[in-house]
Amino acid sequence: MKADRIEISRDEQSNWLIRIQVGEEVIRRHSHESKDADEATLRDAALKIAADEGYTIDPLNIVIS
């Protein structure tokens, strides 16, 4: 199944939060990458988490905020 968008941000506990949006549904997962992880590492982590959940996504639809 194809995801519409993935957003990566920091949560209140300083963990990376990955939000996978599929239509109106949003799946939230945490990534334990280091606080100073670079953009490529975060994108790879997001793609892996999405794949683990059964989703594919165009890497251009990954937003890091």
C-alpha positions as CSV (number, residue, x, y, z in Angstrom):
1,M,0.0,0.0,0.0
2,K,1.3,3.5,-0.8
3,A,1.5,6.2,1.9
4,D,0.7,9.8,1.1
5,R,3.2,11.5,3.3
6,I,5.7,10.9,6.1
7,E,6.6,13.7,8.6
8,I,9.6,13.4,10.9
9,S,9.8,15.6,14.0
10,R,11.1,15.6,17.6
11,D,8.6,14.8,20.3
12,E,8.5,16.1,23.9
13,Q,10.9,13.4,25.1
14,S,13.4,14.3,22.4
15,N,12.8,11.2,20.4
16,W,12.2,11.2,16.6
17,L,8.5,10.8,15.8
18,I,7.6,9.3,12.4
19,R,4.1,10.1,11.2
20,I,2.9,8.0,8.3
21,Q,-0.2,9.4,6.6
22,V,-2.4,7.3,4.5
23,G,-5.6,9.2,3.6
24,E,-7.1,10.3,6.9
25,E,-5.2,7.6,8.9
26,V,-2.0,8.6,10.7
27,I,0.3,6.0,12.1
28,R,2.8,7.2,14.7
29,R,6.1,5.4,15.4
30,H,9.2,6.4,17.2
31,S,12.7,6.1,15.9
32,H,15.7,5.9,18.2
33,E,18.2,7.6,15.9
34,S,20.6,10.0,17.6
35,K,19.5,13.5,18.3
36,D,22.0,14.9,15.8
37,A,21.2,12.4,13.0
38,D,21.5,13.8,9.5
39,E,18.7,14.1,7.0
40,A,19.7,11.0,5.0
41,T,19.7,8.8,8.2
42,L,16.3,10.1,9.2
43,R,14.9,9.5,5.7
44,D,16.3,5.9,5.7
45,A,14.8,5.2,9.1
46,A,11.4,6.6,8.0
47,L,11.5,4.4,4.8
48,K,12.3,1.3,6.9
49,I,9.6,2.0,9.4
50,A,7.1,2.5,6.6
51,A,8.1,-0.7,5.0
52,D,7.8,-2.6,8.3
53,E,4.2,-1.3,8.5
54,G,3.6,-2.5,4.9
55,Y,3.8,0.9,3.1
56,T,5.8,2.4,0.3
57,I,6.3,6.1,-0.3
58,D,8.0,8.4,-2.8
59,P,11.1,9.8,-0.9
60,L,10.1,13.2,-2.1
61,N,7.0,13.0,0.2
62,I,9.1,12.8,3.4
63,V,9.1,16.0,5.3
64,I,11.6,16.7,8.2
65,S,10.5,19.4,10.5
